[in-house]
Amino acid sequence: MRDVGVAEELAQDALVAALQQWPETGIPENPGAWLTATAKHRAVDYFRRNALIESKHEVLGRELAERERAIPDLAAAMDDNIGDDLLRLVFVACHPVLSTDARVALTLRLLGGLTTDEIARAYLVPETTIAQRIVRAKRSLAEARVPFEVPRGAEFTARLSSVLQVIYLIFNEGYSATSGDHWMRPALCEEALRLGRILAELMPEEPEVHGLVALMEIQASRSAARVDKSGEPILLLDQDRARWDRLLIHRGLRALDRAGQLGGKRGWYAIQAAIAACHARAATAAVTDWGRIAALYAELAEVAPSPVVELNRAVAVGMALGPAAGLELVDRLQDDPVLGGYHLLPSVRGDLLEKLGRFEEASREFERAASLTRNERERHLLTKRAHICADRRK
């Protein structure tokens, strides 16, 4: 036999048979011979069964080979439909009947190829939570009888917005993690970029798809320069631009050009990509065209007005016209309920106050920002800035 594992299994089978039969028939005169004979019978059955299975495999193999010869173009035909099927799957996974969290989880599972455990670790939640989201999402789609198709007309526009939002949310969580011990989660950035590039191939005439890809490519180009060797964050103006990935910048600028060539009013992602491009084109932080960036944020506010956009515009104005001008805009946002627990509001205000030499106020703002963030790396950075300002006021 020469297979210890099989021999062990056959011996165990013989012992089980003895335990089942001997209480009724009695212990045989030669128990050892009985066990050996039983094991031999089981061995004969085992080899006969394996021989039968092997012969059936040979028959099936011949049948499959004959079928492949009869339909040689089957694989090519399947490839032709993959693009359409994938596009349908993208729109199904991002259906508005699902919550945003469910769309993200389902998209990463079905299209990103991530396991439930990988998604859970990426978002720092229990695996059971992600598993439940995916199960509920599938059930909701089934109960709503969502068709496996790409919508048309107004519904297409609305659903495309959801698709782009989900991909951007995945990227953004990877680029600036909202919680946990790491400033970035590169795997999520890579998955979002992969999904965006696929979508651009499937929908080459949609400018906002190219706008999103451009934004992600340019933002991702800074990844290597955004943290030091110990994983601590490095702010944009302090980054070593020689470490920015020129290939990703080139790809991003090309995607941005493609979005512009398709015409129409520039959308949310294309405008943000244009802002990112201003940084990418600047050889040093000192030569950044902050006036242009402030104008682009004003354009963005018209397309999608929000307090967060206004906060970013205040930063650009502060860089272009001086910290006092930026602080004036930030102070207008102090009572906005949307920004009530948003840590970047006191962070930006602290930065502007520090530049104005108002160190005691700046220290308090950085401390407040540190108390609001859920990311440990960011909290450490903000606390450090608060201590520096506290020391400078003395």
Protein Blocks (a to p, Z undefined) as FASTA:
>chain_A
ZZaklmmmmmmmmmmmmmmmmmmnopafblmlmmmmmmmmmmmmmmmmmmmmmmmmmmmm
mmmmmmmmmmmmlmmmmmmmmmmmmmmmmmmmmgckbcfklmmmmmmmmmnopafklmmm
mnopafklmmmmmmmmmmmmmmnopacdddehjllmmmmmmmmmmmmmmmmmmmmcfbdj
bfbdfklmmmmmmmmmmmmmmmmmbmklmmmmmmmmmmmmmmmmmpcfkopacdfklpcf
klpcfklmmmmmmmmmmmmmngpjddfklmmmmmmmmmmmpmbfklpcfklmmmmmmmmm
mmmgcfklmmmmmmmmmmmnojklmmmmmmmmmmpmklmmgmklmmmmmmmmmmnopaml
mmmmmmmmmmmpmcfklmmmmmmmmmmmmmmmZZ
